[in-house]
Amino acid sequence: MKPTMAIRIRRARVGAAMTQAQLADQLDVHRSAVAQWEREPGGTHPSVGHLSQIAIATKVAFEWLATGRGAEHAPAPGNRDARVYAANELEAVCLDSLRRVPARKQTVICKLLDELTRKR
């Protein structure tokens, strides 16, 4: 029997050596939201966007986290994933760094980049 989503979320968080508060900070949600997602029975399910953020923050495979199917951990290391999307090594390093920043700070960084690249 595959574990429930609540158990998979908890397992991913604990496996990443994160507290509920640390995961909440990464996702820019309240700690109580993470507690609800991990509650058995009667908890709530995170949105697909939050599931994606949880998978990235805890370095687990999205499919496993969302459905319980497949391998718990993606076969490729996290840095390699960024290189798939990056045009060069500098972009890969920046993307890896951006993924480690809480969501609210990611927004600020993206706005700053947008300002820096606007033509005047």
Wavefront OBJ file of the C-alpha trace (Angstrom):
o trace
v 0.000 0.000 0.000
v 1.462 3.355 -1.015
v 1.723 6.085 1.626
v -0.830 8.890 1.614
v 0.062 12.345 0.343
v 0.294 13.591 3.932
v 2.862 10.915 4.756
v 4.797 11.561 1.526
v 4.982 15.289 2.304
v 6.168 14.601 5.852
v 8.681 12.021 4.625
v 10.051 14.455 2.032
v 10.352 17.248 4.605
v 12.004 15.080 7.258
v 14.293 13.528 4.640
v 15.439 17.035 3.734
v 16.101 17.731 7.439
v 13.609 20.589 7.451
v 11.132 21.667 10.114
v 7.581 22.586 9.177
v 8.527 26.232 9.736
v 11.530 25.986 7.410
v 9.480 24.392 4.638
v 6.745 26.981 5.135
v 9.321 29.761 4.812
v 10.646 28.252 1.565
v 7.118 28.134 0.140
v 6.047 31.501 1.589
v 3.102 29.958 3.458
v 2.213 29.733 7.147
v 3.558 26.794 9.146
v -0.042 25.804 9.822
v -0.493 25.147 6.075
v 2.349 22.604 6.168
v 0.842 21.079 9.321
v -2.527 20.729 7.540
v -0.881 19.074 4.527
v 0.794 16.554 6.863
v -2.297 15.900 8.984
v -3.663 12.347 8.935
v -6.641 11.995 8.579
v -8.600 15.086 7.614
v -5.792 17.329 6.419
v -5.856 19.410 3.290
v -3.998 18.900 0.028
v -1.588 21.512 -1.299
v -2.092 23.066 -4.720
v -0.127 21.696 -7.668
v 2.090 24.778 -7.462
v 2.865 24.134 -3.807
v 3.489 20.439 -4.528
v 6.017 21.471 -7.149
v 7.717 23.829 -4.690
v 7.777 21.090 -2.018
v 9.379 18.660 -4.484
v 12.077 21.191 -5.385
v 12.732 22.266 -1.783
v 12.983 18.690 -0.500
v 14.633 17.217 -3.618
v 12.050 14.511 -4.223
v 10.415 13.508 -7.496
v 7.233 15.458 -8.209
v 5.357 12.391 -9.519
v 6.111 10.434 -6.347
v 5.069 13.338 -4.127
v 1.828 13.984 -6.019
v 0.726 10.410 -6.742
v 2.922 7.968 -4.846
v 4.058 6.410 -8.133
v 7.641 6.166 -9.311
v 10.879 6.648 -7.437
v 10.903 8.911 -4.390
v 14.032 10.691 -5.544
v 14.670 11.892 -9.059
v 17.487 9.895 -10.670
v 19.487 12.997 -11.633
v 21.081 15.253 -9.037
v 19.442 18.660 -8.475
v 22.201 20.687 -10.160
v 21.830 18.714 -13.378
v 18.156 19.632 -13.534
v 19.027 23.340 -13.717
v 21.464 22.721 -16.550
v 18.656 21.312 -18.685
v 17.001 24.738 -18.691
v 20.083 26.964 -18.581
v 21.816 28.389 -21.637
v 25.204 28.306 -19.898
v 26.950 27.481 -16.624
v 26.303 30.927 -15.106
v 22.566 30.601 -15.728
v 22.602 27.124 -14.160
v 24.320 28.459 -11.026
v 21.838 31.351 -10.845
v 18.860 29.015 -11.252
v 20.157 26.666 -8.549
v 20.615 29.644 -6.223
v 17.184 31.061 -7.034
v 15.550 27.745 -6.164
v 17.048 27.894 -2.668
v 15.514 31.323 -1.979
v 12.029 31.574 -0.398
v 9.246 32.340 -2.892
v 8.659 35.925 -1.712
v 12.351 36.728 -2.209
v 12.290 35.061 -5.639
v 9.660 37.606 -6.659
v 11.885 40.482 -5.534
v 14.878 39.037 -7.385
v 12.857 38.636 -10.590
v 11.593 42.229 -10.342
v 15.164 43.432 -9.852
v 16.342 41.488 -12.905
v 13.463 42.901 -14.911
v 14.449 46.439 -13.896
v 18.094 45.823 -14.747
v 17.252 44.541 -18.223
v 14.778 47.247 -19.227
v 15.942 49.555 -21.953
v 15.888 53.188 -20.984
l 1 2 3 4 5 6 7 8 9 10 11 12 13 14 15 16 17 18 19 20 21 22 23 24 25 26 27 28 29 30 31 32 33 34 35 36 37 38 39 40 41 42 43 44 45 46 47 48 49 50 51 52 53 54 55 56 57 58 59 60 61 62 63 64 65 66 67 68 69 70 71 72 73 74 75 76 77 78 79 80 81 82 83 84 85 86 87 88 89 90 91 92 93 94 95 96 97 98 99 100 101 102 103 104 105 106 107 108 109 110 111 112 113 114 115 116 117 118 119 120
